[in-house]
């Protein structure tokens, strides 16, 4: 069943326009126009695609809501395809967390498919963004959906597959993300379940396995904790490190020692514990907390 609305609020953006996302312009076959309903400013923000099968389990649905909610709460935008199953849960999780989400359609933006998601689509238009490369009143066609998947992965730095069977379209999205040079990760599932065969296979083929939303945020270089949460959860010495990194952005171990007035062995121990907690990250000799 298809649900239509008027197109008075449809905005078209093209490459070269300020609103057209840089991430999407980087892919070889970027769309020559995007029809949008909602806040196009969202396209300038960092995105994570959260995708999976239409046929899901309770585990898959709850996991999608939880991961998408944490990603959105960290200030990142959740991108998905408004399909039944995992896509619906991804959008729902982002909205319920008070975050932003983008729905990429396999039909025009004046058409809702599946029709049961009409209420969700309207909510995304009001609190996020609905977009398509197809004319606003274009009906869905079977081949539009795999074609639109390149936009889902193209908008995102990471494509997260939550739950996918062997024939899931989410595997197409993951393949496109890899071709685009983007990260692909997946949540492991029961190896005896048909619902997880595709996503587990991705891990076997080299996709990164993630066990918590914090793993995804770490890949994005985003702090798992807000300043308020840090005050509640970290000890006094850990808070000193956290606040020093908040102030400076990134520091070497030696710089931290000078700032805190503590010996290297002491600071190194604090840093190691905080890294295990997923609060801070290090690379190229630097320790940092990046902001979303």
C-alpha positions as CSV (number, residue, x, y, z in Angstrom):
1,X,0.0,0.0,0.0
2,X,1.3,3.4,-0.9
3,X,0.6,6.6,0.9
4,X,1.0,10.0,-0.9
5,X,1.2,13.5,0.3
6,X,1.5,16.9,-1.5
7,X,4.9,18.1,-2.7
8,X,4.7,21.7,-1.7
9,X,7.6,21.3,0.7
10,X,10.0,19.4,-1.6
11,X,13.4,20.9,-2.1
12,X,15.8,19.9,-4.8
13,X,19.6,20.1,-4.4
14,X,22.3,19.4,-6.9
15,X,26.1,18.9,-6.8
16,X,27.7,22.3,-6.4
17,X,25.0,23.6,-4.1
18,X,26.0,24.2,-0.4
19,X,23.6,21.6,0.9
20,X,24.9,18.8,-1.3
21,X,26.9,16.5,1.0
22,X,30.6,16.2,0.4
23,X,30.6,12.6,1.3
24,X,28.2,11.7,-1.4
25,X,30.0,13.8,-4.0
26,X,33.0,11.5,-3.4
27,X,31.4,8.3,-4.8
28,X,31.8,7.6,-8.5
29,X,28.1,7.5,-9.4
30,X,26.8,10.2,-7.2
31,X,23.2,11.3,-7.9
32,X,22.8,14.4,-10.1
33,X,19.9,15.7,-7.9
34,X,18.3,14.9,-4.6
35,X,14.7,15.7,-3.7
36,X,14.4,16.4,0.0
37,X,11.7,16.9,2.6
38,X,13.0,18.1,6.0
39,X,16.2,19.8,7.2
40,X,18.8,19.6,4.5
41,X,21.4,21.1,6.9
42,X,21.7,17.6,8.3
43,X,23.5,16.5,5.2
44,X,26.5,18.5,6.4
45,X,26.9,16.4,9.5
46,X,28.8,13.1,10.1
47,X,26.7,10.0,9.4
48,X,26.5,6.3,10.2
49,X,24.4,4.0,8.1
50,X,22.4,1.4,10.1
51,X,20.9,-1.3,7.9
52,X,19.7,-4.9,7.9
53,X,17.0,-7.3,6.8
54,X,13.3,-6.7,6.5
55,X,12.7,-10.1,8.2
56,X,14.1,-9.8,11.7
57,X,14.1,-11.2,15.2
58,X,13.4,-9.5,18.5
59,X,17.2,-9.5,19.0
60,X,17.8,-7.7,15.7
61,X,15.1,-5.1,16.3
62,X,16.1,-4.3,19.9
63,X,19.8,-4.2,18.8
64,X,19.1,-1.8,16.0
65,X,17.1,0.5,18.3
66,X,19.9,0.5,20.9
67,X,22.8,1.0,18.5
68,X,21.0,3.7,16.5
69,X,19.9,5.5,19.7
70,X,23.4,5.6,21.1
71,X,24.9,6.8,17.8
72,X,22.3,9.6,17.5
73,X,22.8,10.5,21.2
74,X,26.5,11.0,20.5
75,X,25.6,13.6,17.9
76,X,26.0,11.5,14.8
77,X,23.2,11.2,12.2
78,X,21.7,7.8,11.5
79,X,21.0,7.0,7.8
80,X,18.8,4.1,6.7
81,X,16.2,3.2,4.1
82,X,12.8,3.3,5.8
83,X,12.2,-0.3,5.0
84,X,10.4,-2.8,7.3
85,X,12.5,-4.4,10.0
86,X,16.0,-3.1,10.9
87,X,15.7,0.2,8.9
88,X,12.5,1.1,10.7
89,X,14.1,0.3,14.1
90,X,17.2,2.3,13.2
91,X,15.1,5.4,12.5
92,X,13.0,4.8,15.5
93,X,16.0,4.5,17.8
94,X,17.5,7.7,16.5
95,X,14.3,9.7,16.9
96,X,13.5,8.3,20.4
97,X,17.0,9.4,21.5
98,X,16.3,12.9,20.4
99,X,18.8,12.6,17.5
100,X,18.7,13.1,13.8
101,X,18.0,10.6,11.1
102,X,18.0,10.5,7.2
103,X,15.7,8.2,5.3
104,X,16.8,7.4,1.7
105,X,13.8,6.1,-0.3
106,X,13.5,3.8,-3.3
107,X,10.6,5.9,-4.6
108,X,9.7,9.6,-4.7
109,X,9.6,11.6,-1.5
110,X,5.8,12.1,-1.9
111,X,5.3,8.4,-1.7
112,X,5.6,6.2,1.4
113,X,6.7,2.6,0.9
114,X,5.8,0.6,2.9
115,X,2.6,2.4,3.6
116,X,2.7,1.3,7.3
117,X,5.6,3.6,7.8
118,X,3.6,6.8,6.9
119,X,3.6,8.0,10.4
120,X,7.4,7.4,10.8
121,X,8.1,9.1,7.5
122,X,6.2,12.2,8.6
123,X,8.0,12.2,11.9
124,X,11.4,12.1,10.0
125,X,10.3,14.9,7.7
126,X,9.6,17.0,10.8
127,X,12.7,16.0,12.8
128,X,15.2,14.8,10.2
129,X,15.3,14.4,6.5
130,X,13.7,12.2,3.8
131,X,15.4,12.2,0.4
132,X,15.4,10.4,-2.9
133,X,17.0,10.8,-6.3
134,X,13.7,10.0,-8.0
135,X,11.0,12.4,-9.0
136,X,8.8,13.3,-6.0
137,X,5.7,11.3,-7.2
138,X,7.7,8.3,-8.5
139,X,6.3,4.9,-7.5
140,X,8.7,2.3,-6.1
141,X,10.3,-0.2,-8.5
142,X,12.1,-3.3,-7.6
143,X,15.5,-2.1,-9.1
144,X,15.2,1.3,-7.4
145,X,16.0,-0.2,-4.0
146,X,19.5,-1.7,-4.7
147,X,20.2,1.5,-6.7
148,X,19.4,3.8,-3.7
149,X,21.6,1.7,-1.4
150,X,24.7,3.5,-2.9
151,X,23.3,6.7,-1.5
152,X,22.8,5.2,2.0
153,X,26.4,4.0,2.1
154,X,27.7,7.1,0.3
155,X,26.4,9.5,2.9
156,X,28.0,7.5,5.8
157,X,31.5,7.1,7.1
158,X,30.6,3.7,8.5
159,X,27.9,1.2,7.4
160,X,26.7,-0.9,10.3
161,X,24.8,-4.1,9.4
162,X,22.8,-5.2,12.4
163,X,21.1,-8.3,11.2
164,X,21.0,-9.7,7.7
165,X,20.0,-13.0,6.2
166,X,21.9,-14.6,3.2
167,X,19.8,-12.7,0.6
168,X,19.4,-9.4,2.4
169,X,19.7,-6.1,0.5
170,X,21.8,-4.9,3.4
171,X,24.6,-7.0,2.0
172,X,24.4,-4.9,-1.2
173,X,24.7,-1.8,0.9
174,X,27.7,-3.3,2.7
175,X,29.4,-4.2,-0.6
176,X,28.8,-0.7,-2.0
177,X,30.3,0.8,1.2
178,X,33.4,-1.3,0.8
179,X,33.7,-0.3,-2.9
180,X,33.4,3.4,-1.9
181,X,36.3,3.0,0.6
182,X,34.1,3.2,3.6
183,X,34.2,1.1,6.8
184,X,31.8,-1.8,7.1
185,X,31.0,-3.3,10.5
186,X,28.4,-5.8,11.7
187,X,26.8,-7.0,14.9
188,X,27.4,-10.8,15.3
189,X,24.4,-13.0,15.7
190,X,23.4,-16.6,16.5
191,X,25.4,-18.8,14.0
192,X,22.5,-21.3,13.9
193,X,19.9,-18.6,12.8
194,X,19.1,-17.9,9.2
195,X,18.5,-14.3,10.1
196,X,22.2,-13.8,10.9
197,X,23.8,-15.8,8.0
198,X,24.5,-12.7,5.9
199,X,25.8,-10.5,8.6
200,X,28.0,-13.2,10.1
201,X,29.4,-14.0,6.7
202,X,30.5,-10.3,6.4
203,X,32.6,-10.8,9.5
204,X,34.2,-13.9,8.0
205,X,35.0,-11.8,4.9
206,X,36.7,-9.1,6.9
207,X,34.0,-6.7,8.2
208,X,34.7,-5.4,11.7
209,X,32.6,-7.1,14.4
210,X,31.2,-4.7,16.9
211,X,29.8,-5.8,20.3
212,X,28.5,-2.4,21.6
213,X,27.6,1.0,20.4
214,X,30.8,2.2,22.0
215,X,32.8,0.2,19.4
216,X,31.1,2.1,16.6
217,X,31.7,5.5,18.3
218,X,35.3,4.5,18.8
219,X,35.6,3.9,15.1
220,X,34.2,7.3,14.5
221,X,36.6,8.8,17.0
222,X,33.7,10.1,19.1
223,X,33.8,10.1,22.9
224,X,31.5,7.6,24.5
225,X,30.9,9.9,27.4
226,X,29.6,13.4,27.6
227,X,31.2,15.8,30.1
228,X,28.2,15.3,32.5
229,X,28.4,11.5,32.2
230,X,32.2,11.7,32.9
231,X,31.6,13.6,36.1
232,X,29.3,10.8,37.2
233,X,31.3,7.7,36.1
234,X,35.0,8.6,36.3
235,X,37.3,8.7,39.3
236,X,39.2,11.9,40.3
237,X,42.4,11.0,38.5
238,X,40.5,9.9,35.4
239,X,38.5,13.1,35.4
240,X,41.8,15.1,35.4
241,X,42.9,13.3,32.3
242,X,39.5,13.6,30.7
243,X,39.2,17.4,31.3
244,X,42.8,18.0,30.1
245,X,42.0,16.2,26.8
246,X,38.7,18.1,26.5
247,X,40.6,21.4,26.8
248,X,43.5,20.5,24.4
249,X,41.8,18.1,22.0
250,X,44.8,15.8,21.8
251,X,48.0,15.4,23.8
252,X,51.0,13.1,24.0
253,X,51.7,11.2,27.2
254,X,54.5,13.6,28.0
255,X,52.2,16.6,27.6
256,X,49.6,15.0,29.9
257,X,52.3,14.4,32.5
258,X,53.3,18.0,32.4
259,X,49.7,19.3,32.5
260,X,48.7,17.0,35.4
261,X,52.0,17.2,37.3
262,X,52.2,13.4,37.6
263,X,54.9,10.9,36.7
264,X,54.7,9.0,33.4
265,X,54.1,5.6,35.0
266,X,51.1,7.0,36.9
267,X,49.6,8.7,33.9
268,X,50.2,5.7,31.6
269,X,48.3,3.5,34.1
270,X,45.3,5.9,34.2
271,X,45.3,6.2,30.4
272,X,45.3,2.4,30.0
273,X,42.3,2.0,32.3
274,X,40.4,4.7,30.4
275,X,41.2,3.2,27.1
276,X,39.8,-0.2,28.3
277,X,36.6,1.7,29.3
278,X,36.4,3.1,25.8
279,X,36.5,6.7,27.2
280,X,39.6,7.8,25.4
281,X,41.5,6.7,22.3
282,X,45.1,6.9,21.1
283,X,46.9,6.8,17.8
284,X,50.2,8.1,16.2
285,X,51.5,8.9,19.7
286,X,48.6,11.0,20.7
287,X,45.8,10.5,23.2
288,X,42.5,12.3,22.5
289,X,38.8,12.6,22.9
290,X,37.2,13.7,19.7
291,X,33.9,15.5,19.7
292,X,30.9,14.4,17.6
